Amino acid sequence: MSRILLILLLCCSFSSCTIKQSKELNRRITLWRKDKIPYGTELAYDGLPYLFPNATISVNKSSPTTFHTGEGKKAYIIIVSSLDPKPSEVTALLNFVGEGNHIFISAHRVGDSLLHILNLKAGRGLEQGFEPDSLRLKLLDPVTADYQNFAYPGDEYDNWISSLDSQYAVVMGRDHRDRPDFIKLTYKSGGSIYLQLAPLAFSNFFLLHRNNRAYYEKALSNLPGTVGEVMWDDYFRYSNNDFSALQYILGYKDKNGNFPLAWAFWLLLALLAFIYIFDSKRRQRMVPLISPLRNTSVDFVRTIGRLYFQRRDNHNLAMKMSAHFLDQVRTRFRMASTTMDDDFIDRLSYRTGYPKEPLTELVEYMQRLPDKAYVPDEELLDFHRRLEAFYKIV
C-alpha cells in the first residue's frame, strides 16, 4: 500500500507541475469592454450603472466632431492603450468640455497634439527600462488629503506627467516613484478633463486583486453624479489603429508629384508573379514521415518512485520536492531563494497571493528539513499536501 501511495504521489506531483506550466497568463492588452481576459475592461464597464445610478450608460462609436450641443451634461470615458486624436477631434473635445461636460481619459500614451494644448508633457516609462510588472499607484483621497496605495502583480504599462501648469492642473494620483500620473483640469464652464496614464488600473486583473476596486470607484467618483449620460468610448479604440501601410505606399508622392513607392510595389508584385509562373512546375521532394518521440516521462517518474521506496529514502525525496519548490520560485516569480527569511516570505506571499501563515509554516518546515535524519511516510505526505495547496493557488 505504501508503495502505491508513493508512486501516486510522484505521478501527481509531475502532472500538477506539467499542468501549471501549460497554463500561462493571457498577457494580451485589449482594454475592451467585452473582454473577460486579465487585461480587458469588462468589470469597469459593467460597474458604471452602480457608480452612476441616475445616468444613462451608452457606448460612443462616433468621432467627437459629431457631438451635439445642448443635450444636458455628459461624461465621456476613454480607456485605451494609445490616444492620438486628430486636430479637429482635439478641438471638438475641448468644445465638449467648454459646454460644461466632463472627459475621463486613461491611456498609456497620449498624442502630442492633445498634450500641447493642455500644456502638459508626459514621460515614457517603458523606454527607460523599468520592470514591466507590479504596478503600484497612489490615489488622492479628497476628504483626508492623503494618498491611498494600490498595487497588483501584473504588467506595469504606465507613464507619468513630467511637466504641468499647477495653476490649472490638480494632481489626483501618483506612481510608485511619486510622479504625477493622474491629474484634473477644471474649466470656467464647470467642465473638466481627467487624465490618467496607467490604463491597466481599470483592467479586470487589477480590479480583482485585493481591494483595488476602490481605485476604480474613487477615481471615477470624481465625475459629478449629476450627469445625465455616461458615454463609454469605442471610437478611439479603433481610430488609433486605422493606419494602413498599403494606403501609405500607394498614396506617397515625392516632390515632383511621382509615386515611387507605388511603382516599386507594383514592380515587386510583377516580379513575384513572374517567379511563380516559371517556377510552379518544380515539385517539392516528398517529406519523409518521422514518428513522434515517445513520452517516457511518466515511466521515468514511476521508476524513480520505486527506487526511492525500495531505499526508504523519504528524506532525499522531500529534499528534492523542496528543491523543486525553490526552483519554481526562482523561475516563475523571479525571486532569489538563497535566504528564506521573513522578507522572502512577505515578498512571495505578495507576488503569489498565497496566505502568509501557511506559507510561513511551509518555509519553516523546508528550513528544518536538512537537519532531519528521517522523514516518516505520514510527514512526507503532509509535506506533499502543503505543496499541492500552494501550487493550486498560484
C-alpha positions in Angstrom: 0.0 0.0 0.0 2.8 2.4 0.9 4.5 1.7 -2.5 1.3 2.6 -4.3 1.0 5.8 -2.3 4.5 6.9 -3.1 4.1 6.2 -6.8 0.8 8.1 -6.9 2.5 11.0 -5.0 5.2 11.3 -7.6 2.8 11.0 -10.5 0.5 13.7 -9.1 3.4 16.0 -8.5 4.6 15.6 -12.1 1.1 16.0 -13.5 0.5 19.1 -11.4 3.7 20.8 -12.5 3.0 20.0 -16.1 -0.5 21.5 -15.9 0.7 24.6 -14.2 3.4 25.1 -16.8 0.9 24.8 -19.6 -1.4 27.5 -18.0 0.0 30.8 -18.9 -1.5 34.3 -18.2 -3.1 35.8 -21.2 -1.0 39.0 -21.5 -2.8 40.4 -24.4 -3.8 44.0 -23.6 -7.1 44.9 -25.2 -8.9 47.1 -22.7 -12.1 46.0 -24.5 -15.3 46.4 -22.6 -16.5 42.9 -23.6 -13.2 41.0 -22.8 -13.1 38.9 -19.7 -9.3 38.3 -20.1 -7.0 39.8 -17.4 -6.3 42.9 -19.4 -9.9 43.5 -20.6 -12.2 46.1 -19.0 -15.5 44.2 -18.7 -15.6 44.8 -14.9 -15.0 48.6 -15.3 -17.7 48.9 -17.9 -20.3 46.7 -16.1 -19.7 48.8 -12.9 -20.8 52.1 -14.4 -24.6 51.7 -13.6 -23.7 51.3 -9.9 -21.4 54.4 -9.9 -23.9 56.5 -11.9 -27.4 55.1 -11.0 -29.2 58.2 -12.3 -27.4 58.4 -15.6 -27.9 56.7 -19.0 -25.0 54.4 -19.9 -24.1 54.4 -23.7 -21.3 53.4 -26.0 -19.9 56.0 -28.3 -18.6 54.9 -31.7 -18.6 58.2 -33.4 -15.9 61.0 -33.7 -16.2 63.8 -31.1 -16.7 66.1 -34.1 -20.3 64.7 -34.4 -21.2 65.6 -30.8 -24.3 67.8 -30.5 -24.7 70.6 -28.0 -27.4 71.5 -25.6 -28.3 67.9 -24.7 -27.6 68.0 -21.0 -24.4 67.3 -19.0 -22.5 64.3 -20.1 -19.4 62.4 -19.0 -17.2 60.8 -21.7 -14.9 57.9 -20.5 -11.9 56.9 -22.8 -9.8 53.9 -21.7 -7.3 52.9 -24.4 -3.7 52.0 -24.8 -3.0 55.0 -27.1 -4.9 58.2 -27.7 -3.8 60.4 -30.6 -6.8 62.4 -31.7 -6.7 64.5 -34.9 -6.6 68.3 -34.6 -10.3 68.6 -35.4 -11.1 66.0 -32.7 -9.0 67.8 -30.1 -11.0 71.0 -30.8 -14.2 69.0 -30.6 -13.2 67.5 -27.2 -12.3 71.0 -25.8 -15.6 72.4 -27.1 -17.4 69.5 -25.4 -15.7 70.3 -22.1 -16.3 74.0 -22.7 -20.0 73.4 -22.6 -19.8 72.0 -19.1 -19.3 68.3 -19.8 -16.6 66.0 -18.5 -13.9 63.8 -20.1 -12.1 61.0 -18.3 -9.1 59.7 -20.2 -6.9 56.8 -19.2 -4.2 56.0 -21.7 -0.6 54.7 -21.7 0.4 57.1 -24.5 -1.3 60.4 -25.3 -0.6 62.3 -28.6 1.5 65.4 -28.5 -1.3 67.5 -30.1 -3.6 67.0 -27.1 -0.8 67.3 -24.5 0.5 70.5 -26.1 -2.9 72.2 -26.0 -3.3 71.1 -22.3 0.2 72.5 -21.6 1.4 69.1 -20.4 4.4 66.8 -21.1 4.5 63.1 -20.5 7.3 60.7 -19.6 7.9 57.4 -21.2 8.3 54.7 -18.5 8.8 51.6 -20.6 11.5 53.3 -22.7 13.6 53.8 -19.6 13.9 50.0 -19.0 11.8 49.7 -15.9 10.4 46.3 -14.9 7.0 45.8 -16.7 5.3 44.2 -13.7 4.0 45.0 -10.2 2.1 48.2 -11.0 1.9 50.4 -7.9 -0.3 53.6 -7.7 -1.3 56.2 -5.3 -4.7 57.9 -5.3 -5.5 61.1 -3.5 -8.4 61.0 -1.1 -10.2 64.4 -1.4 -11.6 64.1 2.1 -8.5 63.3 4.1 -6.0 64.8 1.6 -3.9 61.6 2.0 -2.8 59.1 -0.7 -4.0 55.6 -0.7 -1.8 52.9 -2.1 -2.9 50.3 -4.7 -0.8 47.5 -6.4 -1.1 44.3 -8.2 1.5 41.7 -9.5 0.6 42.2 -13.2 2.1 44.3 -16.1 3.1 47.9 -15.2 2.4 49.6 -18.5 2.2 53.1 -17.1 3.7 56.6 -17.8 3.8 59.8 -15.9 3.3 63.6 -16.4 6.7 65.2 -16.4 5.5 68.8 -16.8 2.3 70.6 -15.9 0.9 74.0 -15.0 0.0 73.9 -11.3 -2.3 76.9 -11.8 -4.7 74.8 -13.8 -3.9 71.2 -13.1 -4.6 69.4 -9.8 -2.7 66.2 -9.1 -5.1 63.4 -8.2 -2.7 60.4 -8.2 0.9 59.4 -8.4 3.0 56.4 -9.4 5.4 54.4 -7.1 8.1 57.0 -7.7 5.8 59.8 -6.5 5.5 61.2 -10.1 2.0 62.6 -11.1 0.1 60.1 -13.3 -3.4 61.3 -12.7 -4.5 65.0 -12.9 -7.6 67.1 -13.2 -8.1 70.2 -15.3 -11.1 72.3 -14.5 -12.7 74.9 -16.8 -14.7 78.0 -16.1 -17.8 76.4 -17.7 -17.8 73.8 -15.0 -16.5 71.1 -17.3 -13.3 69.1 -16.5 -10.8 66.8 -18.1 -9.3 63.9 -16.1 -6.1 62.4 -17.5 -4.6 59.2 -16.1 -1.6 57.4 -17.7 -2.0 53.9 -16.2 -4.9 52.3 -18.1 -4.3 48.8 -16.7 -5.6 50.2 -13.3 -9.0 49.7 -14.9 -8.3 46.2 -16.2 -10.1 43.1 -14.8 -6.8 41.8 -13.4 -6.1 44.9 -11.4 -9.7 45.4 -10.1 -9.9 41.8 -8.9 -6.7 42.0 -6.9 -7.4 42.6 -3.2 -9.1 45.9 -2.6 -8.1 47.5 -5.9 -11.7 48.0 -6.9 -11.6 51.0 -4.6 -9.2 52.7 -7.0 -11.8 52.4 -9.8 -14.6 53.6 -7.7 -12.8 56.6 -6.2 -11.2 57.7 -9.5 -14.5 57.7 -11.4 -16.4 59.2 -8.4 -14.6 62.4 -9.2 -17.0 62.7 -12.1 -20.2 64.5 -11.0 -23.0 62.2 -10.1 -25.5 64.6 -11.6 -24.5 63.9 -15.2 -27.4 62.7 -17.3 -25.4 60.4 -19.6 -22.1 58.5 -19.3 -20.6 57.6 -22.6 -18.0 54.8 -22.8 -15.7 55.2 -25.8 -15.3 52.7 -28.6 -14.3 55.3 -31.3 -10.7 55.9 -30.2 -10.2 52.2 -29.6 -10.3 51.7 -33.4 -9.4 55.1 -34.8 -5.9 55.0 -33.3 -5.2 51.8 -35.2 -6.5 52.7 -38.6 -3.1 53.2 -40.2 -2.8 51.3 -43.5 0.7 50.5 -44.8 -0.7 49.8 -48.2 -2.6 53.1 -48.4 0.6 54.9 -47.4 2.7 53.1 -50.1 0.2 53.7 -52.9 -0.5 57.3 -51.9 3.0 58.6 -51.2 4.2 61.4 -53.5 7.7 62.8 -54.0 8.5 66.5 -54.7 7.9 66.0 -58.4 4.4 64.5 -58.0 5.5 61.0 -58.8 4.6 57.8 -56.9 7.9 56.0 -56.4 6.7 53.6 -53.7 3.6 52.6 -55.7 5.8 51.9 -58.7 8.1 49.8 -56.6 5.2 47.9 -55.1 3.7 47.0 -58.4 7.1 46.1 -59.8 7.6 43.7 -56.8 4.2 42.1 -57.4 5.0 41.6 -61.1 8.4 40.0 -60.2 6.7 37.7 -57.8 4.1 36.7 -60.4 6.9 36.0 -62.9 8.8 33.8 -60.5 5.6 31.9 -59.6 4.7 31.2 -63.2 8.1 29.9 -64.3 8.8 28.1 -61.0 5.4 26.5 -60.4 6.3 23.3 -62.3 9.0 22.4 -59.9 8.0 19.7 -57.5 9.0 19.6 -53.9 10.7 16.5 -52.7 8.4 14.3 -50.5 9.0 14.9 -46.9 9.5 11.6 -45.0 7.3 10.8 -42.1 9.0 10.9 -38.8 7.4 9.1 -35.9 7.0 11.3 -32.9 9.1 10.6 -29.9 7.6 8.5 -27.2 6.7 10.4 -24.0 8.6 8.3 -21.4 8.3 10.9 -18.6 5.6 9.0 -16.7 7.6 5.8 -16.9 10.6 7.6 -15.6 8.7 9.1 -12.7 7.4 5.6 -11.8 10.8 4.1 -11.9 12.3 6.8 -9.7 9.3 6.3 -7.3 10.0 2.6 -6.9 13.7 3.3 -6.4 13.1 5.7 -3.5 10.5 3.4 -2.0 12.9 0.4 -2.1 15.6 2.5 -0.5 13.1 4.0 2.1 14.8 7.4 1.4 11.9 9.7 2.2 14.3 12.4 3.4 16.0 12.6 0.0 12.6 12.7 -1.8 11.5 15.5 0.5 14.7 17.4 -0.2 14.1 17.1 -4.0 10.5 18.3 -3.5 11.8 21.3 -1.6 14.4 22.0 -4.3 11.6 21.9 -7.0 9.6 24.4 -4.9 12.6 26.8 -4.7 13.2 26.4 -8.5 9.6 27.4 -9.1 10.1 30.5 -7.0 13.2 31.5 -9.0 11.8 30.8 -12.5 8.1 31.8 -12.2 8.3 34.6 -9.7 11.9 35.8 -10.4 12.8 35.8 -6.7 16.1 34.8 -5.2 15.8 31.9 -2.8 19.2 31.8 -1.1 17.8 33.3 2.1 14.3 32.2 3.2 13.8 34.9 5.9 10.7 36.9 6.8 11.3 39.3 3.9 11.4 36.4 1.5 8.0 35.1 2.9 6.4 38.6 2.6 7.5 39.1 -1.0 6.5 35.6 -2.0 3.1 36.0 -0.4 2.6 39.4 -2.1 3.5 38.1 -5.6 1.5 34.9 -5.4 -1.4 35.9 -3.3 -0.9 32.9 -1.1 -1.8 33.5 2.6 1.2 34.3 4.7 0.5 32.0 7.7 0.5 28.6 5.8 3.4 29.9 3.6 5.4 30.6 6.7 4.8 27.0 8.0 5.8 25.6 4.7 9.0 27.6 4.5 9.9 26.9 8.1 9.5 23.1 7.5 11.8 23.3 4.5 14.4 25.1 6.6 14.3 22.3 9.2 14.3 19.6 6.6 18.1 19.4 6.0 18.7 18.7 9.8 16.2 15.8 9.9 17.7 12.3 10.0 14.5 10.6 8.9 11.1 11.6 7.4 8.2 9.3 8.1 5.7 8.4 5.4 2.9 10.5 7.1 5.2 13.5 7.3 6.2 13.2 3.7 2.5 13.0 2.6 1.7 16.1 4.7 4.5 18.0 3.1 3.2 17.0 -0.3 -0.3 18.2 0.5 1.1 21.6 1.6 3.0 22.0 -1.6 -0.1 21.0 -3.7 -2.2 23.6 -1.8 0.4 26.2 -2.8 0.6 25.2 -6.4 -3.2 25.1 -6.8 -3.5 28.8 -5.7 -0.5 30.3 -7.6 
